[in-house]
């Protein structure tokens, strides 16, 4: 197994060479300090599944802050230390950082609370984790480099494609694990084991319902960032979990499920925002009052709330736009978040929405405000009215060149 892990860790298609170099620095430094050092959690899981890994957490049996200070002294960068938790973040450079964590155990004072932590051993640290497939570690210091620690048989669960919790109160201690179980199940094509499914019960839902909107929304954010996000929402509904967050939280309309992974075409000039796209598709068929209530419960950001409300209003108004000229469409759509227009185009394929996104919104007049001021028109309602009228003329094909634009301006003055 050590040879297999070494082979995987040295595969640049799984772990980029610069990450391998970073691991070597950490391994050498921890060995020189006689500090047992491990990579834990998702890194090990994905490596054994032979999937590319981007980030890794380092756990040491010792003082993680001292290890971080030594790494900064030798290799540069900056360190942010959290003495209360005996953890540190080594900012290697602007786009690279590593979490350094002292091995610890956790105690939940009450169901749903954040845990109280205290320093401990790597074995305790592994056993505090959520699922067996995340309860593995690879030791990297000295001659131990590449040794797998798997006290809870996580590797076998990977082979069996099973998501297994580590103790019977897992979902009660931390009900957000329900989200994570579903994410792993759908991401990897696994199955939540039967005993774990039984634990996803009304008791855990009741605790889940008491969590802050921010914590719940964060879990939905993570879901909508996934490739299989629509399947995850369906699964939450299937297990009866959606009602725990809000009594009106809707299940997903199946006809939108294939749209969740849509990549915005370059011609649209809109940056991809998979998370916001997911929320808009999910709530697209919901009544406005329900959306307002959900927005408050899940503590939506102002941008997200505005985008959701805008797409609902626009969807309801769309049938009345049939005979609108480009200038009328543009006057209405100029006020709408671009992501909302894009989502409605995805669903309806209304040609005018695409025209706005790709062409109309970019139309500008050649005559500027400075030109109007030079002609004695001060900024104000009349000033704005003229510029709006000139732009509408360009949009509707009423003027096609600068000469025609100037002629129209003379008529307006």
C-alpha positions in Angstrom: 0.0 0.0 0.0 2.9 2.4 0.8 4.2 1.8 -2.7 0.8 2.5 -4.3 0.4 5.7 -2.4 3.9 6.9 -3.3 3.0 6.2 -6.9 -0.2 8.2 -6.7 1.5 11.1 -4.8 4.2 11.3 -7.5 1.7 11.4 -10.3 1.6 15.0 -11.6 -1.8 14.5 -13.2 -3.2 13.8 -9.7 -0.9 16.1 -7.6 0.8 18.9 -9.5 4.6 19.1 -9.2 4.5 22.4 -7.3 2.2 20.7 -4.7 4.6 17.8 -4.5 7.4 20.2 -3.8 5.4 21.9 -1.1 4.7 18.6 0.5 8.4 17.8 0.5 9.2 21.0 2.3 6.6 20.2 5.0 7.7 16.6 5.3 11.4 17.5 5.7 10.7 20.3 8.2 8.4 18.1 10.4 11.0 15.3 10.3 13.8 17.7 11.4 11.5 18.7 14.4 10.7 15.0 15.2 7.0 15.9 14.7 4.8 13.1 13.2 3.1 14.7 10.2 0.1 13.6 8.2 -2.1 14.6 5.3 -5.7 13.9 6.2 -9.3 13.7 4.9 -10.4 14.5 1.4 -6.9 14.5 0.0 -6.5 10.8 0.9 -10.0 9.9 -0.3 -9.5 11.5 -3.7 -6.0 10.2 -4.1 -7.1 6.6 -3.5 -10.0 7.2 -6.0 -7.3 8.5 -8.4 -8.9 11.8 -8.8 -6.9 15.1 -9.0 -6.4 16.8 -5.6 -5.9 20.5 -5.3 -5.6 21.2 -1.6 -4.5 19.4 1.5 -4.7 19.8 5.3 -1.7 19.0 7.4 -2.2 17.5 10.9 0.8 17.1 13.3 1.2 15.4 16.6 2.9 18.4 18.1 2.7 22.1 17.7 1.3 23.1 14.3 2.1 26.8 14.9 5.8 26.1 15.6 5.9 24.0 12.4 4.4 26.9 10.5 6.9 29.4 12.0 9.8 27.1 11.0 8.4 26.8 7.4 8.1 30.5 7.0 11.7 31.1 8.3 13.1 28.6 5.9 10.8 29.0 2.8 9.3 32.4 3.2 5.6 33.4 3.1 3.4 34.5 6.0 1.8 32.7 8.9 -1.6 33.4 10.5 -1.7 31.6 13.8 -4.9 30.8 15.8 -3.5 30.0 19.3 -6.9 29.2 20.7 -7.2 26.2 18.4 -3.5 25.4 17.9 -3.8 25.9 14.2 -2.1 28.0 11.6 -2.4 29.0 7.9 0.9 29.2 6.0 0.4 31.6 3.1 3.2 30.3 0.8 2.5 33.0 -1.8 -0.5 35.0 -3.1 -2.3 32.0 -4.6 -1.1 29.2 -2.3 -1.8 28.4 1.4 -1.7 25.3 3.6 -3.7 24.7 6.8 -1.6 23.4 9.6 -3.5 21.7 12.4 -2.5 20.2 15.7 -4.1 16.7 16.1 -7.2 17.1 18.2 -10.3 15.5 19.6 -13.8 17.0 19.6 -16.6 17.2 22.1 -20.1 18.4 21.2 -21.6 20.2 24.2 -25.1 19.8 22.7 -26.6 18.6 19.4 -26.0 21.0 16.5 -23.4 23.0 18.4 -19.9 23.7 17.1 -17.4 21.3 18.7 -15.0 22.0 21.6 -11.6 20.9 20.6 -8.4 19.9 22.5 -5.0 18.6 21.5 -4.8 14.8 21.0 -3.3 12.0 18.9 -3.7 11.4 15.1 -5.9 8.4 16.0 -8.3 10.6 17.9 -8.2 13.2 15.1 -9.2 10.5 12.6 -12.0 9.2 14.7 -13.6 12.6 15.1 -14.3 12.8 11.4 -17.6 12.5 9.7 -17.4 9.5 7.4 -15.1 6.5 7.1 -14.0 7.6 3.6 -12.7 10.8 5.2 -11.2 9.1 8.2 -7.8 8.2 6.6 -4.4 9.8 6.8 -1.1 9.5 5.0 2.1 10.0 7.1 4.7 12.1 5.3 7.6 12.7 7.7 11.0 10.9 7.2 11.0 7.2 6.4 7.2 7.1 7.1 6.5 9.0 3.9 3.5 7.4 2.1 2.2 5.2 5.1 -1.6 4.9 5.1 -3.5 5.1 8.4 -6.9 3.6 8.0 -8.2 2.5 11.5 -11.9 2.6 10.4 -11.7 0.7 7.2 -12.3 3.7 4.9 -10.4 2.2 2.0 -12.8 -0.7 1.9 -15.8 1.6 1.9 -14.2 3.4 -1.1 -14.1 0.1 -2.9 -17.6 -0.7 -1.9 -18.8 2.8 -2.9 -20.3 3.3 0.5 -20.8 6.5 2.6 -20.7 5.3 6.3 -20.9 7.4 9.4 -18.6 6.7 12.4 -21.1 6.7 15.3 -24.9 6.5 15.8 -25.3 10.2 16.8 -23.3 11.6 13.9 -26.2 13.5 12.2 -27.5 14.7 15.6 -24.1 16.0 16.7 -23.7 17.8 13.4 -26.8 17.7 11.1 -24.9 19.5 8.3 -23.3 16.1 7.7 -26.6 15.2 6.0 -25.6 17.6 3.2 -22.1 16.2 3.1 -23.3 12.6 2.9 -25.5 13.5 -0.1 -22.7 15.4 -1.8 -20.3 12.5 -1.5 -23.0 10.0 -2.6 -23.9 11.9 -5.7 -20.4 13.2 -6.6 -18.8 9.8 -6.6 -21.8 7.6 -7.5 -21.8 6.0 -4.0 -24.6 4.9 -1.7 -25.3 6.1 1.8 -25.3 2.8 3.8 -28.7 1.6 5.2 -27.8 2.3 8.9 -26.8 5.9 8.0 -30.0 6.4 6.1 -32.0 5.4 9.2 -30.1 8.0 11.2 -31.3 10.7 8.8 -34.4 11.0 10.8 -36.9 13.5 12.2 -34.7 14.1 15.2 -31.8 15.2 13.1 -34.2 17.3 10.9 -35.4 19.1 14.1 -31.8 20.0 15.0 -31.1 21.0 11.4 -34.1 23.4 11.5 -32.5 25.3 14.4 -29.3 26.0 12.6 -28.7 29.6 11.5 -29.6 30.6 8.0 -26.0 31.3 7.2 -24.9 27.8 8.1 -27.7 26.2 6.0 -27.1 28.5 3.0 -23.4 27.7 3.1 -24.2 24.0 2.6 -26.5 24.9 -0.3 -23.7 27.0 -1.8 -21.4 23.9 -1.7 -24.1 21.8 -3.3 -24.7 24.3 -6.2 -20.9 24.4 -6.8 -21.0 20.7 -7.6 -21.4 19.1 -11.0 -24.3 16.9 -9.8 -26.0 19.7 -7.9 -29.5 18.9 -9.3 -29.3 15.3 -8.2 -28.3 16.5 -4.7 -31.3 18.7 -4.4 -33.5 15.8 -5.6 -31.9 13.6 -3.0 -32.5 16.1 -0.2 -36.2 16.1 -1.2 -36.3 12.3 -1.4 -35.0 12.0 2.1 -37.4 14.6 3.5 -34.7 17.1 4.5 -35.9 20.1 2.5 -38.8 20.8 4.9 -36.3 21.0 7.8 -34.8 24.2 6.5 -38.1 25.9 5.6 -41.6 24.6 5.5 -42.1 25.8 1.9 -38.7 24.9 0.5 -39.5 23.5 -3.0 -38.3 20.4 -4.7 -36.6 20.9 -8.0 -38.5 21.1 -11.2 -37.2 18.1 -13.2 -37.3 20.0 -16.5 -34.5 22.3 -15.3 -32.2 19.5 -14.0 -30.0 19.4 -17.1 -29.5 23.2 -17.0 -27.6 23.3 -13.7 -24.2 22.7 -15.3 -24.7 25.2 -18.1 -21.6 27.2 -19.0 -22.3 30.7 -20.1 -21.2 31.1 -23.8 -18.4 33.5 -24.3 -20.6 35.7 -26.6 -22.8 36.5 -23.6 -20.0 38.2 -21.8 -21.2 37.0 -18.4 -18.9 35.3 -15.9 -19.9 31.8 -14.8 -21.6 31.7 -11.4 -22.7 28.2 -10.9 -23.9 28.8 -7.3 -26.2 31.7 -8.2 -27.4 29.8 -11.4 -28.4 26.9 -9.1 -30.4 29.1 -6.8 -32.3 30.8 -9.6 -33.2 27.5 -11.4 -34.2 26.0 -8.1 -36.6 28.8 -7.1 -37.7 29.8 -10.6 -41.3 28.3 -10.3 -41.9 29.5 -6.7 -44.3 32.2 -5.7 -42.8 35.6 -4.8 -44.0 35.5 -1.2 -42.4 32.1 -0.7 -39.1 33.3 -2.2 -39.1 36.3 0.2 -39.6 34.0 3.1 -36.9 31.5 1.9 -34.5 34.4 1.3 -34.9 35.6 4.9 -34.6 32.1 6.4 -31.4 31.3 4.4 -29.9 34.7 4.9 -29.5 35.4 1.1 -27.0 38.1 0.1 -28.5 41.2 -1.3 -27.2 40.3 -4.8 -28.8 36.8 -4.6 -32.1 38.2 -3.3 -32.2 40.8 -6.1 -31.4 38.2 -8.8 -34.1 35.8 -7.6 -36.8 38.4 -7.4 -35.8 39.9 -10.7 -36.0 36.6 -12.6 -39.4 35.8 -11.1 -40.8 39.3 -12.1 -39.3 39.0 -15.6 -40.7 35.5 -16.1 -44.2 36.7 -15.2 -43.9 39.7 -17.5 -42.3 37.9 -20.5 -45.6 37.0 -22.2 -46.5 40.7 -22.5 -43.3 41.5 -24.3 -44.1 39.8 -27.6 -44.4 42.9 -29.8 -41.8 45.0 -28.1 -39.2 46.8 -30.1 -35.5 46.4 -29.2 -35.4 49.7 -27.4 -38.4 48.7 -25.3 -36.9 45.4 -24.4 -33.6 47.1 -23.5 -35.3 49.8 -21.4 -36.8 46.9 -19.3 -33.8 44.6 -19.2 -31.2 47.3 -18.4 -32.5 47.2 -14.9 -32.2 43.4 -14.5 -29.2 41.4 -13.2 -27.5 39.7 -16.2 -27.5 36.3 -14.5 -31.3 36.6 -14.2 -31.8 37.3 -17.9 -29.4 34.5 -18.7 -31.3 31.9 -16.6 -34.6 33.0 -18.2 -33.1 32.6 -21.6 -31.8 29.1 -20.7 -35.4 28.1 -19.8 -37.3 29.9 -22.5 -34.8 30.4 -25.3 -36.5 33.7 -26.0 -34.5 35.2 -28.9 -34.8 38.8 -27.6 -33.1 37.9 -24.3 -30.1 36.5 -26.2 -30.1 39.6 -28.4 -30.0 41.8 -25.4 -27.2 39.9 -23.7 -25.1 39.7 -26.8 -25.9 42.9 -28.7 -28.4 45.4 -27.5 -26.9 46.1 -24.0 -23.7 47.1 -25.7 -25.2 49.7 -28.0 -24.1 53.3 -27.3 -24.7 56.6 -28.9 -21.9 58.5 -30.7 -23.2 61.7 -29.3 -22.2 62.1 -25.6 -23.3 64.1 -22.7 -20.4 66.5 -23.3 -21.7 67.1 -26.8 -25.1 68.1 -25.3 -23.5 70.4 -22.7 -21.5 72.1 -25.5 -24.9 72.8 -27.1 -26.1 74.4 -24.0 -28.1 71.5 -22.5 -27.4 71.2 -18.8 -27.6 67.7 -17.2 -31.1 67.0 -16.1 -34.3 65.3 -17.2 -34.2 66.8 -20.8 -30.5 65.9 -21.1 -31.2 62.3 -20.1 -34.3 62.1 -22.3 -32.3 63.1 -25.4 -29.6 60.5 -24.9 -32.2 57.8 -24.2 -34.1 58.7 -27.4 -30.8 58.6 -29.5 -29.9 55.2 -28.1 -33.4 53.9 -28.8 -33.0 55.1 -32.4 -29.8 53.1 -32.8 -31.4 50.0 -31.3 -34.5 50.2 -33.5 -32.6 50.9 -36.7 -34.0 54.4 -37.0 -30.5 55.7 -37.3 -27.6 53.8 -38.9 -24.7 56.2 -38.9 -23.4 59.3 -37.3 -24.9 61.7 -39.8 -28.4 60.3 -39.2 -27.8 60.5 -35.5 -26.9 64.2 -35.8 -29.9 64.9 -37.9 -32.2 63.3 -35.3 -30.5 65.3 -32.6 -31.3 68.5 -34.4 -34.9 67.5 -34.5 -34.9 66.9 -30.8 -33.3 70.2 -29.8 
